[in-house]
Amino acid sequence: MQSIPVHQAKDRFSALLQAVEAGEEVVITRHGKKIARIVHETDESPSDAERERIRQEALARLRAFQAGVKPAVPGYSDWKSLRDAGRK
């Protein structure tokens, strides 16, 4: 993996694309911070079954995360009860 500043990437874009075609990964930086990554594109796309598996996995991770989130204020089960407590 090579890392290159954005101003050099503009000057050497064709060479960077050749490196990516050869299998290398290129990271573009600005002021030392990563801003983009160039990787080789494959012609293979996931099958419908693979997309569904990925979707189900993402939903399961989201539900597990939501189950672990606790209210910030003890005694209030959700944001609506917390909001309505100040209205009484």
ABEGO torsion letter per residue (X at the ends): XBBBBAAAAAAAAAAAAAAAAAGBBBBBBBGGBBABBBBBBBABBBBAAAAAAAAAAAAAAAAAAAAABBBABBGBABAAAAAAAAAX
